[in-house]
């Protein structure tokens, strides 16, 4: 089992160490704190509908000590009290309280950066020694070997193609991101932890990578360097791949990278909306459905929906009647240290079941979340009603079919 670090906004992170399958594992229990003041304002002052929002604006904001800051970007949410959620051209979301805004104006100019400009701007903000490479869909910023950066890029591009093909073939209308997706790779764990601590606090030492919804970036580090393995600039991506697969932790490390990259793809392909009320079971279930590595391939990952042996063993041993209904109505099981690992296993197998046995209804259900507003809020009753509308029955009513599906997976894994 691996530790995940998907960052929603400001987070209260509770680090836990729990026994599982005879070993001890760290994981991060995420309890979102959606920048409380702004969210309270949005919920008390309904957001303006998307179609009424101007596209690109410039905002002049009163900052500390009388200074004035200027932000420009795409307006995502406007509360009736004037508070704004703005996305800049580096894909970062900014929360701007209405009372701090002194002036705003609509801009009629080019908003997006070229991949090269995007890479240059991000590298300028990173520690000395970083450079970047661009691929068809990514900007990879790194201070490790070129070989490792290329290996990571090849893995991510393979995942990108597989992700889009999977959902398109399932009948979902997935979209291409407006800009390349950003991935930051540190050369070693120490530098990574120093940087990650600013976003995830003390949890940085327990996770090998995370996706942040506010910045829309994945941050991770060179997993070959984590064990002091030499990675020279002359190494090819293939030789780096072979070296990674020799690492005893290869399976969990690759799975974590794929898991976080799947989150990033889902939030940029129309499956989820950043900072919207996407249920944790759905977001994590999709990420775990994609994450299973393939150590027979030099890129470490090849197929979607492969059986995750560790999660399957856990759900077989600790299948919990009623847990589906509880986590569909509320995210609390994922924030409970006594239940989180079991909840993740149930989310994985439930998404696997729905994607395999209820594909049309599942795609209809997933597509619905592209209509959610950032910083919106759904009640438990709303969440349950949406599920019943998509699948025509309650989660509890689906449990007998799910149990049969779990048993069929278990039979396939028997020697």
NORCORTA-V906659 format. One line per field, one symbol per residue. ss: DSSP state (2 for helix, 1 for strand, 0 for the rest). phi: phi as a letter, one per 20 degrees, with the letter a starting at -180 (. if undefined). A space follows every 50 residues. Layout:
ss = ???
phi = ???
//
This chain:
ss = 00000010011111111111001111111111100222222222000002 22000111111102220111111111110000011110000011110222 11111100000000222222222220000011110001111100022222 22222222222222222220000000000011111100222222222222 22222200111100001111100022200000000022222222220002 22222222222222220000000000000222222222222000000000 00000000222222222000002222222002222000022222222222 22222220222222222222200000000222222222222000222222 222222222222200
phi = .dedcfeebfceddecccfblncdcebdeedfcflgfffffffecgfffg feeffdcdddcfdflmfdddccreeebcefenfcdddeedmeedecfgfe eeabbedcbfdeefgfffffffffeeggofcbcdcfccdddbcdffffff fffffffffgfffffgffffoeeedeffcgedcdcefbffffffffgfdd mffgfdcerbddffemdecbbfffffdmffcegefeffffgffffffgeg gfffgfffgfffgfffeccnecdgmeefgffffffffffefgfcfedfen bbcdnffegfffgffffcgdgnfgffeffbeggedefecgfffffffgff fgfffedcgfffffffffffefegmfbdegffffffffffdmafgffegg fffffgffffffeff
//
